[in-house]
């Protein structure tokens, strides 16, 4: 299962954004943090990652958005 998504038409950048979005929607803290790090390694900017939090807010609600914001900003701060 771990490698099942590696082959296919999606480029790495798109796949990383999707995986981060799934982790965010599922509110899986460890997966969110790991996918933020992997997204940065794939060349996705901090601004793009933070836009994902804003986009998720309407779907996941305010309490979840606050949690996502905290997890993601803490992870981004550690990458500096």
N, C-alpha and C positions, 0 to 999 in steps of 0.2 A: 504494500500500500504506500509506503514511504516514497518509492520512486515512480509510482503509477502516473503521476501528473507531469513527469519530466519530458516525455515525448508528446509533441502536439504542435499546433499552429501558434500558440501563445508564446510571445517572447518572455524572457525572464522578468523584465520590468512589469509587464502586465500581470504575470502570474504572481509576483510578489505583492502587488496592490490587491489582487483578489484574495490572496491568503490572509493578508492583514485585515481586510474587510470582513472576512469570515470570522476570524478570531475576535474582532471587535463586536460583531453582532452576537456572537456566542458568549461574550463577556468572560473570556478565558484569559485571566491576567498573564499567566506564563506564556501563553501563545502570542498574546498581543506584544509583550516585551520582546520575545524572540523574533517575531516578524518585523518589528520596528528595526531591530539591528540588521536583519537580513535585507530589509528594504533599503536602508542606508548603504549597505555594501553593494547593492545592485544599482546605486546611483540615484535613488529617489531622494529628493530634497526634504529637509525638515518642514519647509512650507507646504509641500504636497502632503506630507503625513498629517500635519495639523489641519489641513483642509478636510481630510477624511473625518476627523473628529467632528467638525462642523456639519459635514454631510450626514453623518450618522445620527446626529442629535434628534432630528425629527422622527427617526425610526426607533431608536433605543430609549428615548426619553431623557429628561434632565438628570436624574440621579445616576443613571448609567453613563451619560456623557461626562459628568464630573469625574467619575471613576476612570473612564478612558483617558480623559485629559490628564489626570494625575499620573496614571501609569505611563503614558506616552511621554509627557514632559520629563518625568524622572528618568526614563530610559534615554531620552535625547540628551539630557544634561550630563549623563554619565559618558556619553560618546564624545564630548568636547575635550 
